[in-house]
């Protein structure tokens, strides 16, 4: 969203307050559109975003914020760890023990968002912190990627030479697995061998 990008462009400091302001700007924009156009009066959006607050040769520190069910993952050579929790009915049922993660994939509640950009006057994103070291990666993806297992994600990320290749391969694999939702992915990897900052 343009409102989120503009928030980062105007930023004096990169911290959790910036992520909250970005979510607020996006929420105001969506609500303004809902009021102005009756055909999208029920419009809502999800938001998952990450910012680097420290970038050094040995490691980079990232803050991740989300509202909705677009996910963020920490991925290294041995594991893929979901950093965010889905804001939908199926995920709530999984957390309560009423459904297994596998059952949630086919449950209609996976399409019933419980928190989003747009429906409420005020939104506060859930935030988390993650450190990336050499070879570690951060994956942000829309809900269409949830047809892939953590092993799928780790394997694809490990096999890809570049972050852009990993993102493209993940989208292609999700589509081959029958994803019915929007499938997008963005990958950043901490690379130090050439002295470069994290690559995308």
Backbone as a ProteinNet text record, in pm:
[ID]
protein_1_A
[PRIMARY]
XXXXXXXXXXXXXXXXXXXXXXXXXXXXXXXXXXXXXXXXXXXXXXXXXXXXXXXXXXXXXXXXXXXXXXXXXXXXXXXXXXXXXXXXXXXXXXXXXXXXXXXXXXXXXXXXXXXXXXXXXXXXXXXXXXXXXXXXXXXXXXXXXXXXXXXXXXXXXXXXXXXXXXXXXXXXXXXXXXXXXXXXXXXXXXXXXXXXXXXX
[TERTIARY]
83.9	0	88.2	42.9	118.8	133.3	32.2	37.5	147.1	170	276.2	412.4	429.8	557.2	588.7	489.8	513.5	550.8	494.3	528.2	675.7	726.4	868	956.6	913.1	992.6	1008.7	908.1	911	976.3	1016.9	1058.3	1188.1	1189	1311.5	1378.9	1299.9	1353.7	1275.1	1344.3	1281.2	1262.7	1140.5	1110.1	964.3	919	783.5	678.3	707.3	610.9	590.3	696.8	683.4	589.2	600.2	511.6	366.4	345.4	208.9	153.2	238	193.7	163.4	245	220.2	85.5	56.9	-72.2	-186.9	-168.7	-273.2	-300.3	-193.7	-211.8	-287.1	-247.1	-315.5	-462.4	-489.5	-627.8	-710.6	-652.8	-725.2	-754.8	-657.7	-678.1	-790.1	-789.8	-894	-1030.4	-1037.4	-1165.5	-1217.7	-1125.7	-1166.1	-1226	-1165.3	-1217.5	-1352.7	-1368.6	-1496.9	-1609.2	-1578.6	-1680.8	-1713	-1612.7	-1630.4	-1697.4	-1691.9	-1742.1	-1824.4	-1954.3	-2044.7	-2017.6	-1959.5	-1933.8	-1822.2	-1742.3	-1635.2	-1652.2	-1776.7	-1804.5	-1760.1	-1741.9	-1697.4	-1550.6	-1480.3	-1341.9	-1252.6	-1160.3	-1061.9	-932.6	-825.5	-695.6	-614.8	-519.2	-423.1	-293.1	-211.3	-83.7	22.4	130.2	247.7	369.1	448.2	558.8	677.1	797.7	919.3	1012.9	1080.5	1180.3	1308.6	1421	1550.8	1584.3	1610	1646.7	1796.7	1864.7	2010.5	2062.2	2160.8	2222.5	2373.6	2431.5	2575.6	2628.3	2759.5	2819.9	2776	2773.7	2747.4	2598.7	2515.4	2372.8	2290.8	2161.3	2066.6	1944.9	1892.1	1776	1654.6	1546	1424.5	1304.9	1216.9	1087.7	981	891.5	784.7	651.1	560.1	425.4	322.3	212	106.6	-31.7	-126.4	-269.8	-334	-404.5	-465.5	-396.6	-399.1	-345	-236	-170	-49.8	66.9	150.4	246.2	388.6	463.9	608.3	678.1	788.9	865	1012.2	1075.4	1221.1	1267	1361.6	1404.5	1557.4	1608.9	1752	1767.9	1887.8	1912.2	1843.3	1802.4	1744.4	1596.8	1541.1	1402.2	1336.9	1203.4	1122.1	1024.5	1033.2	954.3	860.2	730.5	633	640.7	659.8	674.6	541.9	443.2	314.5	204.8	95.6	-22.5	-133.8	-201.2	-309.6	-428.4	-484	-605	-725.7	-758.2	-880.4	-942.5	-1064.7	-1139.3	-1072.3	-1025.7	-961.9	-838.1	-759.1	-638.9	-674.8	-782.5	-827.6	-866	-931.4	-971.3	-848.9	-745.7	-620.8	-557.2	-552.5	-490	-567.2	-699.2	-779.4	-774.3	-716.3	-709.1	-827.1	-919.6	-1038.9	-1011.1	-907	-868.1	-718.2	-676.9	-533.9	-496.2	-368	-326.5	-368.6	-365.8	-405.4	-555.2	-636.6	-780.4	-813.3	-733.8	-759.7	-747.2	-663.7	-644.6	-773.7	-860.8	-986.9	-1106.8	-1086	-1196.6	-1240.6	-1372.2	-1417.5	-1374.1	-1342.9	-1300.8	-1167.1	-1092	-964.2	-985.8	-1108.7	-1141.4	-1214.6	-1238.3	-1309.7	-1208	-1168.5	-1065.6	-1123.1	-1047.7	-1093.6	-1032.3	-920.7	-860.1	-806.9	-832.6	-789.3	-776.8	-718.6	-712.9	-847.1	-913.7	-1037.8	-1162	-1194.4	-1322.9	-1333.7	-1224.7	-1229.4	-1163.8	-1201.4	-1143	-993.2	-954.4	-815.5	-762.6	-640.5	-575.7	-438	-398.8	-264.9	-207	-100.7	-46.2	24.9	29	114.1	256.3	352.8	490.8	580.4	685.8	785.5	922.3	1024.9	1162.9	1237.5	1322.1	1402.2	1540	1642.6	1778.7	1815.1	1871.8	1921.3	2074.1	2131.3	2275.7	2305.2	2429.8	2469	2386.9	2320.1	2240.3	2096.5	2063.9	1925.7	1839.2	1710.3	1620.7	1489.7	1424.9	1292.7	1200.2	1088.6	990.2	859.4	805.5	672.2	585.8	467.7	385.8	237.5	159.1	13.4	-40.5	-171.4	-228.3	-231.7	-213.7	-211.2	-94.7	8.1	125	101.8	-12.1	-32.7	-59.7	-62.2	-71.5	64.5	170.7	303.3	333.3	407.5	450.9	577.8	612.2	737.4	856.7	850.6	958.6	968.3	853.6	853.8	925.5	887.8	944.7	1094.9	1137	1279.9	1358.8	1306.8	1378.1	1392.5	1282.2	1286.7	1383.5	1378	1465.4	1611.8	1638.6	1776.9	1832.1	1745.8	1790.2	1810.2	1749.6	1753.6	1884.4	1945.1	2071.2	2049.5	1937.5	1910	1773.2	1755.1	1623.3	1509.8	1533	1427.8	1391.7	1492.5	1465.7	1380.3	1410.2	1333.2	1187.4	1164.8	1027.4	951	1015.3	950.4	919	1013.4	993.7	882.9	874	768.4	630.2	616.8	488.3	452.3	549.4	522.5	482.7	551.3	518.7	379.9	344.6	212.2	102.9	125	25.8	13.3	126.1	119.9	49.8	54.2	-13.4	-161.4	-210.4	-353.2	-397.8	-311	-349	-467.2	-565.7	-684	-687.5	-604	-595.8	-481.4	-477.8	-368.9	-234.8	-136.6	-5.8	101.9	157.9	270.2	374.9	500.2	607.9	720.1	780	898.4	1000.1	1126	1231.8	1349.3	1401.8	1526.5	1620.7	1746.1	1843.9	1965.5	2017.6	2137.3	2259.9	2332.2	2449.3	2570.6	2678.9	2796.4	2923.7	2920.8	3044.9	3106.4	3020.8	3072.1	3070.3	3026.5	3016.4	2890.6	2798.7	2675.2	2576.2	2484.6	2371	2278.4	2177.7	2084.6	2029	2015.5	1968.3	1822.1	1758.4	1618.3	1603
-118.8	0	124.9	223.9	347.5	415	404.8	470.5	412.5	281.8	217.7	260.1	259	298.9	443.9	530.5	671.7	690.6	608.9	616.3	585.7	483.5	448.2	554.8	613.3	716.3	839.8	867.4	985.3	958.2	833.9	793.3	857.8	896.4	944.6	832	735.1	621.3	496.7	384.1	257.9	175.1	173	102.6	57	-0.1	-53.6	55.3	176.5	285.7	317.3	301.7	323.5	220.4	95.4	-8.3	19.4	67.8	101.5	216.9	315.1	428	383.3	292.1	240.8	169.7	87.8	18.4	118.5	221.8	323	398.2	433.6	503.3	414.8	288.7	197	183.3	176.7	162.5	285.1	403	525.3	530.1	485.9	487.7	392.9	272.8	176.6	225.3	278.7	326.6	445	529.5	642.3	592.4	490.5	433.9	367.3	300.6	235.6	339.2	454.1	558.3	623.6	633.4	705.9	623.3	491.7	406.6	292.3	298.3	198.9	58.3	46.7	-86.9	-160	-87.8	-151.5	-119.5	-102	-61.5	-164.9	-288.9	-394.3	-432.4	-351.5	-382.3	-391.4	-487.3	-502.5	-552.9	-545.2	-588.9	-648.5	-731	-780	-701.9	-701.5	-631	-711	-742.9	-801.9	-728.3	-674.3	-589.1	-610.2	-590.9	-605.2	-489.3	-441.6	-336.5	-377.4	-343.4	-369.1	-251.4	-278.4	-172.1	-167.3	-277.9	-285.1	-374.7	-326.9	-407.9	-400.3	-511	-520	-641.1	-654.3	-765.2	-900.4	-913.4	-1045.3	-1074.6	-973.3	-997.8	-873.8	-896.2	-785.7	-812.5	-705.7	-715.6	-662.9	-742.1	-706.7	-704.2	-608.6	-604.5	-642.4	-730.2	-778.7	-742.3	-690.1	-657.3	-718.5	-763.9	-818.8	-798.6	-787.6	-787.4	-870.9	-976.1	-1063	-1197.8	-1259.7	-1395.3	-1409.8	-1299.9	-1309.4	-1330.2	-1429.3	-1477.8	-1426.7	-1432.8	-1409.7	-1530.9	-1570.4	-1687.7	-1653.2	-1713.3	-1715.1	-1849.2	-1845.4	-1968.1	-1977.2	-2092.3	-2119.8	-2257.8	-2312.3	-2438.5	-2557.5	-2546.1	-2661	-2646.8	-2526.9	-2510.1	-2389	-2389.2	-2274.2	-2249.8	-2133.7	-2103.1	-1987.5	-2010.8	-1905.1	-1804.1	-1676.4	-1570	-1504.8	-1518.4	-1451.9	-1553.4	-1506.6	-1589.8	-1541.2	-1633.9	-1597.3	-1541.9	-1433.7	-1375.2	-1422.5	-1551.6	-1603.1	-1709.1	-1748	-1839.2	-1976	-2027.2	-2158.7	-2159.8	-2054.7	-2047	-2040.9	-1969.7	-1966.4	-2106.1	-2182.4	-2318.5	-2408.6	-2385.7	-2461.3	-2428	-2300.2	-2258.3	-2309.8	-2328.7	-2380	-2532	-2596.3	-2742	-2809.8	-2731.4	-2788.7	-2842.3	-2791.5	-2837.3	-2864.8	-2953.8	-2970.7	-2873.2	-2840.6	-2753	-2808.9	-2940.2	-3001.4	-2983.2	-2998.7	-2979.1	-2833.5	-2742.8	-2600.5	-2560.8	-2633.8	-2601.7	-2616.9	-2706.9	-2730.7	-2669.3	-2603.2	-2548	-2414.2	-2389.6	-2261.5	-2141.1	-2163.6	-2054.1	-1993.1	-2058.3	-1999.4	-1874.6	-1854.8	-1736.4	-1630.1	-1657.7	-1562.9	-1489.2	-1373	-1295	-1232.8	-1242.3	-1186.7	-1049.6	-1017.8	-883.7	-844.8	-719.5	-676.4	-524.6	-477	-334	-293.1	-196.2	-144.5	-151.4	-265.6	-275.1	-187.5	-166.5	-92.1	44.9	137.1	271.4	267.6	174.4	171.8	29.7	16	-115	-105.7	-211.9	-221.9	-355.2	-353.7	-480.2	-558.7	-690.3	-773.8	-760.4	-743.6	-726.5	-832	-866	-958.9	-915.4	-969.6	-935.3	-1060.7	-1047.8	-1162.4	-1112.1	-1190.2	-1161.4	-1258	-1205.2	-1287.7	-1288.1	-1407.6	-1423.2	-1477	-1499	-1538.8	-1656.3	-1637.9	-1743.8	-1749.7	-1685.3	-1683.2	-1596	-1626.1	-1550.7	-1518.6	-1416.2	-1375.2	-1384.6	-1453.2	-1471.7	-1407.4	-1320	-1264.2	-1316.4	-1367.5	-1430.6	-1413.5	-1406.5	-1401.6	-1540.8	-1546.6	-1670.8	-1784.8	-1755.5	-1862.8	-1958.7	-1914.9	-2000.1	-2106.4	-2100.8	-2194.3	-2337.4	-2361.3	-2499.7	-2571.1	-2497	-2556.3	-2589.4	-2696.9	-2733.9	-2657.6	-2663.3	-2599.6	-2664.9	-2794.6	-2863	-2813.8	-2791.3	-2736.9	-2601.8	-2517.1	-2381.9	-2387.5	-2466.4	-2475.3	-2528.7	-2631.5	-2691.9	-2594.8	-2528.4	-2433.8	-2320	-2268.9	-2157.7	-2200.6	-2323.7	-2372.2	-2393.7	-2435	-2466.2	-2342.5	-2231.6	-2111.2	-2035.2	-1996.6	-1923.2	-1779.3	-1719.5	-1580	-1567.9	-1465.6	-1445.6	-1434.8	-1365.1	-1352.5	-1488.1	-1575	-1709.6	-1788.6	-1772.4	-1842	-1797.6	-1667	-1615.6	-1670	-1668	-1716.7	-1866.6	-1944.2	-2088.7	-2123.1	-2047.8	-2071.7	-2046.8	-1938.6	-1907.7	-2016.8	-2057.9	-2161.1	-2293.3	-2329	-2454.1	-2448.1	-2335.2	-2320.8	-2334.1	-2276.8	-2288.8	-2433	-2504.7	-2645.6	-2730.1	-2684.9	-2756.4	-2719.7	-2638.5	-2609.1	-2490.5	-2395.3	-2276.7	-2207.3	-2171.4	-2103.5	-1956.5	-1916.8	-1776.9	-1707.5	-1577.2	-1497.4	-1550	-1565.6	-1617.8	-1515.7	-1455.4	-1364.4	-1396.3	-1365.9	-1392.6	-1292.5	-1252	-1165.7	-1226.3	-1230.1	-1294.4	-1198.8	-1193	-1121.1	-1217.2	-1215.9	-1307.2	-1227.8	-1261.8	-1194	-1257.6	-1175.4	-1224.3	-1142	-1208.9	-1136.9	-1167.6	-1270.5	-1311.9	-1203.7	-1118.5	-1011.9	-876	-875.4	-748.1	-672	-733.8	-666.7	-667	-572.4	-573.4	-686.3	-718.5	-825.1	-804.1	-915	-906	-943.2	-897.8	-932.5	-995.3
0	0	0	-76.2	-85.8	50.2	133.3	263.5	351.3	342.6	420.8	368.6	237.1	177.1	211	204	235.7	381.4	468.3	610.7	632.3	563.5	577.1	514.3	403.8	337.4	425.3	507.8	594.5	730.2	754.6	889.4	934.4	1061.5	1125.9	1203.7	1248.5	1323.7	1285.1	1281.9	1246.4	1373.1	1423.5	1546.8	1544.5	1656.8	1662.9	1642.5	1686.1	1667.9	1520.3	1441.2	1297.7	1235.7	1279.9	1227.9	1266.8	1387.7	1430.7	1347.9	1318.8	1237.1	1094.5	1041.7	906.8	900.2	1001.1	1005.9	1018.3	1098.6	1115.8	986.7	914.8	787	687.5	681.8	591.1	629	758.1	805.2	768.2	785.6	749.8	600	519.7	375.1	332.8	387.8	353.1	400.3	521	573.2	491	445.2	361.5	230.1	173	48.1	71.4	184	216	223.2	284.4	298.4	164	76.8	-48.5	-157.6	-147.5	-254.7	-196.5	-216.1	-157.7	-210.3	-328.6	-383.9	-310.4	-231.5	-153.5	-5.5	37.2	174.3	277.6	234.6	326.4	302.3	225.8	190.5	314.6	312.4	419.6	357.9	433.9	383.2	497.3	459.8	557.1	539.7	643	636.3	710.5	641.8	704.9	650.8	740.3	698.8	792.2	738.8	819.2	789.9	893.5	875.7	947.9	887.7	950.4	1040.1	1167.8	1261	1285.7	1258.4	1270.4	1158.3	1083.5	978.9	995.2	1033.9	1051.4	974.9	966.9	893.1	948.3	1079.4	1139	1154.3	1161.6	1185.9	1153.3	1132.7	1115.4	1203	1260.9	1348.2	1273.4	1275.3	1203	1296.7	1274.5	1341.2	1239.6	1279.9	1193	1254.9	1175.2	1223.7	1130.6	1187.9	1101.1	1160	1067.3	1096.4	987.2	1024	924.3	917.8	800.3	790.3	684.2	649.5	567.8	664.1	635.3	734.7	714.1	821.9	817.1	876.2	813.1	855.6	872.1	973.2	984	928.2	834.1	768.6	769	813.9	799.2	735.3	739	668.1	733	857.7	927.9	960.8	952.8	995.7	930.3	935.4	895.7	1010	1071.5	1191	1160.9	1179	1156.5	1270	1234.6	1333.8	1370.6	1285.1	1304.4	1331.5	1389	1409.4	1318.9	1253.4	1162.4	1240.5	1188.9	1247.2	1168.6	1184.1	1122.5	1213.8	1183.4	1270.1	1277.7	1164.2	1164.4	1253.7	1247.1	1330.3	1478.2	1510.8	1649.6	1697.1	1610.6	1646.9	1663.8	1584.1	1601	1734.8	1767.2	1893.3	2014.5	1998.7	2110.4	2119.8	2018.8	2017.3	1950.3	1894.2	1830.1	1690.2	1626.6	1493.3	1490.7	1403.1	1377.1	1265.1	1250.6	1140.2	1004.6	989.6	862.7	837.7	942.5	928.2	896	949.3	927.7	781.5	706.4	565.3	484.9	527.7	455.6	526.9	638.3	715.8	656.3	644.1	587.3	669.8	797.2	883.7	847.7	758.9	718.1	633.6	583.2	504.1	586.5	714.2	799.8	886.2	840.2	908.3	1035.7	1144.8	1272.3	1301.9	1237.8	1250	1112.4	1073.3	940.4	937.5	829.1	801.8	741.1	802.1	744.8	830.4	891.5	962.4	1087.2	1158.7	1285	1271.4	1359.9	1358.5	1390.6	1477.1	1522.9	1514.7	1467.9	1461.8	1525.6	1593	1650.1	1604.4	1526.9	1476.7	1585.2	1567.6	1651.2	1597.8	1687	1643	1705.9	1633.8	1685.1	1634.6	1695.4	1659.6	1618.5	1518.3	1475.6	1431.6	1465.5	1421.1	1309.8	1202.9	1094	1096	1083.6	1070.1	930.7	900.2	764.5	714.9	601.1	541.3	588.3	700.9	750.1	659.9	657.6	570.3	640.8	590.5	635.5	515	533.2	427.1	469	384.7	402.9	290.1	322.6	219.2	247.2	140.4	153.5	186.1	215.8	267.8	166.7	38.4	-58.6	-41.9	30.3	49.8	156.3	225.5	336.2	291	160.2	112.1	122.8	151.2	163.4	309	330.5	465.4	501.1	628.3	670.2	601.7	578.4	506.7	362.3	297.5	161.4	159.4	253.4	258.3	283.6	380.7	412.1	293.4	227.2	115.1	-1.2	-37.6	-148.7	-118.5	3.9	41.3	39.9	83.5	87.3	-52.6	-145.2	-280.8	-367.8	-330.2	-414.6	-396.3	-507.6	-501.6	-455.6	-494.2	-461.1	-394.5	-312.1	-249.4	-350.5	-462.3	-563.4	-622.7	-639.1	-690.1	-591	-461.8	-358.8	-361	-371.5	-373.7	-494.6	-610.3	-731.9	-721.3	-670.5	-658.8	-560.3	-450.8	-353	-413.2	-487.6	-551.7	-651.4	-733.5	-833	-767.5	-658.8	-590.9	-527.7	-467.9	-407.9	-514.2	-629.8	-737.5	-783.9	-791.3	-830.9	-725.4	-599.2	-490.9	-480.4	-573.8	-576.8	-493.8	-469	-391.5	-458.4	-377.8	-431.6	-392.1	-296.7	-254.7	-327.6	-315.6	-369.9	-318.3	-407.2	-367.8	-402	-299.8	-318	-212	-241.3	-146.5	-165.8	-55.5	-58.1	37.4	-4.1	74.5	90.9	211.1	236.5	308.2	268.8	327.2	372.7	492.1	540.8	475.6	400.1	328.3	369.9	407.4	455.3	378.1	292.5	226.8	139.2	79.4	-6.1	60.7	188.1	258.5	226.8	152.2	115.4	229.9	225.4	317.9	277.1	359.6	323.6	183.8	109.1	-28.7	-39.9	-147	-169.6	-306.6
[MASK]
++++++++++++++++++++++++++++++++++++++++++++++++++++++++++++++++++++++++++++++++++++++++++++++++++++++++++++++++++++++++++++++++++++++++++++++++++++++++++++++++++++++++++++++++++++++++++++++++++++++++

